[in-house]
């Protein structure tokens, strides 16, 4: 009797296990169908239920558990992608935040179930979205918020070169920002960009640093702070030695301090690099004429002023030729 009772209980146990496995399989299949029909939240609940039932079966339910755990991060990713599509339709900060949160949840779930591929993908997307958020904040002139967002990007990925570049751009818009702080960020963007083979950001950061230094150098010349102007403009040339504008601005600064020979050198260099038309070159020829006039080289000064006599520089160049140098002939 005891033996027969044992067989009955053993058989009953096998029947229960078979029923439980059947339930786990059906639950898993149901979840897959819900994914295909776009019912993602219901699918998540079903996959979790399949994991719960399968876990109770031990070795008999191991395959169901593994399959469900592999699917869950993918479902969360689909939800995040839907949020992203909604953001593309209406690009507001609130929609972008919802998308970022969805990808963060995807990353967390992927980490929970040891899915490094989905986790890494989600992390990369999060940084891209945060960078996009900083751009929107920048355009809305929410500069401090943009800086906070960019700091988060850098914290997540120190090799995200664009974040350093954009942070430098944002800082330029904030009154009282130290020039060197922006330059440090552009330098960092160049360093990281070179390390990660991001030639585009290296070029953008280099140009941004050069342009900022040229602008501040020109402003210093207008403010008659000529030593500061020369310092800034020479720094600009370290970023781009072929900058026609930097050489032109240096010619201006040297003319103001009567360093005529230096002004000639930078004017001639600017002319050799300038790719624009006659209007762009006229201002450089005017500085060249001024420098030659200062050196007492009348013929060279007349030739330079003759080339400068165009557009806004026509009147001052002709005045210098006619009344100051008394050039023998001009063609205008």
C-alpha positions as CSV (number, residue, x, y, z in Angstrom):
1,X,0.0,0.0,0.0
2,X,2.8,2.4,0.9
3,X,4.6,1.6,-2.3
4,X,1.5,2.1,-4.4
5,X,0.7,5.4,-2.6
6,X,4.3,6.6,-3.3
7,X,3.8,5.8,-7.0
8,X,0.6,7.7,-7.0
9,X,2.1,10.8,-5.3
10,X,5.1,10.6,-7.7
11,X,2.8,10.5,-10.7
12,X,0.7,13.3,-9.3
13,X,3.8,15.4,-9.0
14,X,4.8,14.8,-12.5
15,X,1.3,15.8,-13.7
16,X,1.4,19.0,-11.7
17,X,4.9,19.8,-13.1
18,X,3.7,19.2,-16.6
19,X,0.7,21.5,-16.1
20,X,3.0,24.2,-14.6
21,X,5.4,23.9,-17.5
22,X,2.5,24.1,-19.9
23,X,1.3,27.3,-18.2
24,X,4.8,28.8,-18.3
25,X,5.1,28.0,-22.1
26,X,1.6,29.4,-22.8
27,X,2.4,32.5,-20.8
28,X,5.6,33.1,-22.7
29,X,3.9,32.6,-26.1
30,X,1.2,34.9,-25.1
31,X,3.7,37.6,-24.2
32,X,5.4,37.2,-27.6
33,X,2.0,37.7,-29.3
34,X,1.4,40.8,-27.3
35,X,4.8,42.2,-28.4
36,X,3.9,41.6,-32.0
37,X,0.6,43.5,-31.5
38,X,2.4,46.4,-29.8
39,X,0.9,45.7,-26.3
40,X,4.2,46.2,-24.7
41,X,3.2,46.7,-21.0
42,X,1.0,43.6,-21.1
43,X,3.8,41.7,-22.7
44,X,6.1,42.8,-19.9
45,X,3.7,41.5,-17.3
46,X,3.3,38.2,-19.1
47,X,7.1,37.7,-19.5
48,X,7.5,38.4,-15.8
49,X,4.8,35.9,-14.9
50,X,6.5,33.3,-17.2
51,X,9.8,33.9,-15.3
52,X,8.0,33.4,-12.0
53,X,6.3,30.2,-13.0
54,X,9.4,28.9,-14.7
55,X,11.6,29.6,-11.7
56,X,9.4,27.4,-9.6
57,X,10.0,24.5,-11.9
58,X,13.7,24.4,-11.4
59,X,15.6,22.7,-14.2
60,X,12.3,22.0,-16.0
61,X,11.6,25.7,-16.4
62,X,15.1,27.0,-17.0
63,X,14.7,27.4,-20.8
64,X,11.5,29.4,-20.3
65,X,13.1,31.7,-17.7
66,X,16.1,32.3,-20.0
67,X,14.0,33.1,-23.0
68,X,11.7,35.5,-21.1
69,X,14.7,37.2,-19.5
70,X,16.2,37.7,-22.9
71,X,13.0,39.2,-24.3
72,X,12.3,41.7,-21.5
73,X,15.1,44.2,-22.3
74,X,14.0,44.2,-25.9
75,X,10.5,45.1,-25.0
76,X,11.6,48.0,-22.9
77,X,13.7,49.1,-25.8
78,X,10.7,49.1,-28.1
79,X,8.8,51.3,-25.6
80,X,11.8,53.7,-25.5
81,X,11.8,53.8,-29.3
82,X,8.1,54.7,-29.4
83,X,8.8,57.5,-27.0
84,X,11.6,58.7,-29.3
85,X,9.2,58.7,-32.3
86,X,6.8,60.8,-30.2
87,X,9.6,63.2,-29.5
88,X,10.6,63.5,-33.2
89,X,7.0,64.5,-33.9
90,X,6.9,67.1,-31.2
91,X,10.4,68.1,-30.0
92,X,9.8,69.5,-26.6
93,X,11.9,69.1,-23.5
94,X,9.1,67.2,-21.7
95,X,8.9,64.7,-24.6
96,X,12.7,64.4,-24.7
97,X,12.8,63.8,-20.9
98,X,10.2,61.0,-21.3
99,X,12.4,59.4,-24.0
100,X,15.5,59.6,-21.8
101,X,13.7,58.1,-18.9
102,X,12.5,55.2,-21.1
103,X,16.0,54.5,-22.3
104,X,17.3,54.7,-18.7
105,X,14.7,52.1,-17.7
106,X,15.8,50.0,-20.6
107,X,19.4,50.2,-19.5
108,X,18.4,49.2,-15.9
109,X,16.4,46.2,-17.1
110,X,19.1,45.1,-19.4
111,X,21.6,45.3,-16.5
112,X,19.3,43.3,-14.3
113,X,19.1,40.5,-16.8
114,X,22.8,40.7,-17.9
115,X,22.1,41.9,-21.4
116,X,25.2,44.0,-22.0
117,X,24.4,44.6,-25.7
118,X,21.1,46.3,-25.0
119,X,22.5,48.1,-22.0
120,X,25.4,49.5,-24.0
121,X,23.1,50.6,-26.8
122,X,20.7,52.3,-24.4
123,X,23.6,54.1,-22.7
124,X,24.9,55.4,-26.0
125,X,21.4,56.7,-26.9
126,X,21.0,58.3,-23.5
127,X,24.1,60.4,-24.1
128,X,23.0,61.4,-27.6
129,X,19.6,62.4,-26.2
130,X,21.1,64.4,-23.4
131,X,23.4,66.2,-25.9
132,X,20.3,67.0,-28.0
133,X,18.6,68.3,-24.8
134,X,21.6,70.6,-24.1
135,X,21.3,72.0,-27.7
136,X,17.6,72.8,-27.1
137,X,18.3,74.4,-23.8
138,X,21.1,76.4,-25.4
139,X,18.8,77.7,-28.2
140,X,16.2,78.6,-25.5
141,X,19.0,80.5,-23.7
142,X,18.8,78.3,-20.7
143,X,22.6,78.3,-20.4
144,X,22.9,77.0,-16.9
145,X,20.6,74.1,-17.6
146,X,22.5,73.3,-20.7
147,X,25.8,73.2,-18.7
148,X,24.2,70.9,-16.2
149,X,23.0,68.5,-18.9
150,X,26.4,68.6,-20.6
151,X,28.1,67.7,-17.3
152,X,25.8,64.7,-17.1
153,X,26.9,63.6,-20.6
154,X,30.6,63.9,-19.6
155,X,30.0,62.1,-16.4
156,X,28.4,59.2,-18.3
157,X,31.1,59.2,-21.0
158,X,34.3,61.2,-20.5
159,X,35.2,60.4,-24.2
160,X,32.1,62.2,-25.6
161,X,34.1,65.0,-27.4
162,X,31.1,67.0,-28.6
163,X,30.0,67.7,-25.0
164,X,33.3,69.5,-24.2
165,X,33.0,71.5,-27.4
166,X,29.3,72.5,-26.8
167,X,30.1,73.4,-23.2
168,X,32.7,75.8,-24.5
169,X,30.2,77.3,-26.8
170,X,27.6,77.7,-24.0
171,X,30.2,79.3,-21.7
172,X,30.9,82.0,-24.3
173,X,27.3,83.2,-24.0
174,X,27.5,83.7,-20.2
175,X,28.7,87.1,-19.2
176,X,31.8,87.2,-17.1
177,X,33.1,83.8,-18.2
178,X,36.9,83.6,-18.2
179,X,38.2,83.2,-21.8
180,X,40.7,80.6,-20.6
181,X,37.8,78.4,-19.3
182,X,36.3,78.2,-22.8
183,X,39.7,77.6,-24.3
184,X,40.3,74.7,-21.9
185,X,37.1,73.1,-23.0
186,X,37.9,73.5,-26.7
187,X,41.4,72.1,-26.1
188,X,39.8,69.1,-24.3
189,X,37.4,68.6,-27.2
190,X,40.4,68.6,-29.6
191,X,42.3,66.1,-27.3
192,X,39.4,63.7,-26.9
193,X,38.4,64.1,-30.6
194,X,41.9,63.1,-31.7
195,X,41.9,60.1,-29.3
196,X,38.5,58.9,-30.6
197,X,39.2,59.7,-34.3
198,X,36.4,62.3,-34.3
199,X,37.9,64.6,-37.0
200,X,34.7,66.6,-37.3
201,X,34.7,67.8,-33.7
202,X,38.4,68.4,-33.8
203,X,37.9,70.8,-36.7
204,X,34.9,72.5,-35.1
205,X,36.6,73.0,-31.7
206,X,39.8,74.3,-33.5
207,X,37.8,76.8,-35.5
208,X,35.7,77.9,-32.5
209,X,38.9,78.6,-30.5
210,X,40.4,80.5,-33.3
211,X,37.3,82.6,-34.0
212,X,36.9,83.5,-30.3
213,X,40.5,84.6,-30.0
214,X,40.3,86.6,-33.3
215,X,37.1,88.3,-32.1
216,X,38.5,89.2,-28.7
217,X,41.7,90.3,-30.3
218,X,39.9,92.7,-32.7
219,X,37.9,94.0,-29.7
220,X,41.1,94.7,-27.8
221,X,42.4,96.6,-30.8
222,X,39.2,98.8,-30.8
223,X,39.7,99.4,-27.1
224,X,43.3,100.4,-27.8
225,X,44.7,97.5,-25.7
226,X,47.2,96.6,-28.4
227,X,49.5,94.4,-26.4
228,X,46.5,92.3,-25.4
229,X,45.3,92.2,-29.0
230,X,48.6,90.9,-30.3
231,X,48.7,88.3,-27.5
232,X,45.2,87.0,-28.4
233,X,45.7,87.1,-32.2
234,X,49.0,85.2,-31.9
235,X,47.2,82.6,-29.8
236,X,44.7,82.3,-32.6
237,X,47.4,81.5,-35.1
238,X,48.5,78.6,-32.9
239,X,45.1,77.0,-33.6
240,X,45.1,78.0,-37.3
241,X,48.2,79.4,-38.8
242,X,46.4,79.9,-42.2
243,X,43.8,82.2,-40.8
244,X,43.7,85.2,-43.1
245,X,41.5,87.1,-40.6
246,X,44.0,86.6,-37.7
247,X,46.9,87.9,-39.9
248,X,44.8,90.9,-41.0
249,X,43.8,91.8,-37.4
250,X,47.5,91.5,-36.4
251,X,48.4,93.9,-39.2
252,X,45.9,96.3,-37.8
253,X,47.3,96.1,-34.3
254,X,50.9,96.5,-35.4
255,X,50.0,99.5,-37.5
256,X,48.4,101.1,-34.4
257,X,51.7,100.7,-32.5
258,X,53.7,101.8,-35.6
259,X,55.4,98.4,-35.9
260,X,55.4,98.9,-39.6
261,X,57.5,96.0,-40.7
262,X,55.4,93.5,-38.7
263,X,52.3,95.0,-40.2
264,X,53.7,94.5,-43.7
265,X,54.5,90.9,-43.0
266,X,51.0,90.1,-41.6
267,X,49.3,92.0,-44.4
268,X,51.1,90.1,-47.1
269,X,50.5,86.9,-45.3
270,X,46.8,87.7,-45.1
271,X,46.6,88.5,-48.8
272,X,48.3,85.2,-49.7
273,X,45.7,83.3,-47.6
274,X,42.5,85.4,-48.4
275,X,40.2,83.4,-50.7
276,X,37.5,86.1,-50.9
277,X,36.9,88.7,-53.6
278,X,38.0,92.3,-54.0
279,X,35.9,93.5,-51.1
280,X,37.6,91.1,-48.7
281,X,41.1,92.0,-50.0
282,X,40.5,95.8,-50.0
283,X,40.7,96.1,-46.2
284,X,44.0,94.1,-46.2
285,X,45.6,96.3,-48.9
286,X,44.6,99.3,-46.9
287,X,46.6,98.0,-43.9
288,X,49.5,97.2,-46.2
289,X,49.4,100.7,-47.6
290,X,49.3,102.2,-44.1
291,X,52.4,100.1,-43.2
292,X,54.4,101.0,-46.3
293,X,53.5,104.6,-45.7
294,X,54.8,104.4,-42.2
295,X,58.1,102.9,-43.6
296,X,58.4,105.8,-46.1
297,X,58.1,103.4,-49.1
298,X,55.9,105.7,-51.2
299,X,55.8,103.5,-54.4
300,X,54.7,100.4,-52.4
301,X,52.2,102.5,-50.4
302,X,50.7,103.9,-53.5
303,X,50.3,100.5,-55.1
304,X,48.7,99.1,-52.0
305,X,46.3,102.0,-51.6
306,X,45.4,101.7,-55.3
307,X,44.3,98.1,-54.7
308,X,42.5,99.1,-51.5
309,X,40.4,101.8,-53.3
310,X,37.2,99.8,-53.4
311,X,34.0,99.7,-51.4
312,X,34.3,101.1,-47.9
313,X,38.0,101.7,-48.4
314,X,37.7,103.7,-51.6
315,X,37.5,107.1,-50.0
316,X,40.2,106.8,-47.3
317,X,42.6,105.1,-49.8
318,X,42.1,107.8,-52.5
319,X,42.5,110.5,-49.8
320,X,45.9,109.0,-48.7
321,X,47.1,108.7,-52.3
322,X,46.0,112.2,-53.4
323,X,46.7,114.4,-50.3
324,X,49.2,112.5,-48.1
325,X,51.4,110.6,-50.6
326,X,50.6,112.6,-53.7
327,X,50.9,109.4,-55.8
328,X,51.7,110.2,-59.5
329,X,48.8,108.2,-60.9
330,X,46.0,105.9,-59.8
331,X,43.6,103.6,-61.6
332,X,41.0,103.5,-58.8
